[in-house]
Amino acid sequence: MNVKTLITLVLTASVAVALAGCNTTPVQDGAVLGGALGAGTGAIIGHQVGKQGEGALIGAGLGALTGALVGDQIDQAGRQPAPQATAYRSTAPAASGHYETRLVRTPSGETYEERVWVYDR
């Protein structure tokens, strides 16, 4: 591996790491991660064929596109609508009563206050 290729890979990795700290959505996460993995894979395959630069660029483009599509699917799956709450009406008359504060002593000797509902008679 020559110095030019090493510098290119280090700069690509540095930019990917820097951008990974700035993104906020799964789509962006997928695009950055896919681009970095695609560039690395493309560079390796391109090196075997003798065209590292072209392989890295094509791999980065395809990886970013694939990562963005996967991230978009993950983002949409997380946006499922919340289930609607069902309201129930009680036919029982409203209980009349009030709250009282009582002192409770535990077996270990600690004392605490407890609020309880007391029904009126």
N, C-alpha and C positions, 0 to 999 in steps of 0.2 A: 504494500500500500504506500503510495507516494505522499508527500507532504501536502500537496494541493487537495487530495481527496480527504486526508485526515482533517485538514482545516475546514473543509466544506461540511463534513459530518459533524464536527464539533460545533460549528456555527448553527447548523440546522437543529441540533439537539438543544443548544442554548436558547434559540428562539422558541422552540416548542415548549421548553420548560418555563420560559418567561411568559408566554401566552397562556399557558395552562393555569397560572395563578390569577389571571385577569378574567377568565370566562365565568359565566353565571348560569348557563343552561346546559342540559344534557346534549343538545344539538351541537353546541360549541365544544363541549368536552369530547364528543365523538369525532368531530372534525379535526381537532388538534391531535388527538390520540391516533386516529386513523391516518392522518397526514404523516405523523412521525413514524409510525410503523410501516406505512407504505413507502416512505422515502428510504428507510433502512432496508426493507425487502427489495425494493427496486435497485438500490445501489449494489446489493449483493448479487442479484441476478444479472444486472448490467455488467458487473465486474467479470462475471463468468463469460459473458458474451463479448466483452471488450468495449462496452459503451456505458460507463458508470454514470455519467451526468444525465444522459437521456433516460436511463433506467430509473434513476432517483427521481427525476421530475415526473415521469409517467406514474411511478409508484406513489409519489406524494399526492398527485391529483386524484388517482383512483382511490387511494386510501382515505383522503379527506372526504370525497364524495360518499364512499361507503360508510364511513364513520358518522357523517352528518345524517344519512338516512337512518342508520341504526339509532342514533341519538334522538332523532325526531320521533321514531316509533316508541322509544322509551318515554319521551316527554308526553306523548299523547296517551300512553297507557296510564300515566300518573294523573291524568286529568279526567278520570272517570267522575261522572256526576255523583254528588252525595245523595244517599237515599233520603227520601222525603220523610219527615217525622209525621207520625199519626197522632192526632189529638183525640183524646178520649174524654167524654163527659160523664161524670158520675151522677147517678140518680139519688144517691144517699144524701140526706140532709147534712149541711155543714156542721162539723163538730164544734161545740162551744167549749172553750177552755182558755188557759193562759200558760205562759212559761214561768217556771220557778227556777231559781238558782239554789242548788243544794250543795252542801259540803260533803265530800266523800273521803273516807279514810281507808287507805289500802292496808292489807295485812302487814306490809313492811313499815307502816307508820307514816307514809306520805299522805298529805292532804291536798285535794284539788277540788275546784268548783265544777259542777256539772249542770248544764241547762237541760231541764226536762219539761215535757208538755204534760200539763195536768188538766184532765177533763173536769168541767163544772158538773155538779150533780143537780 
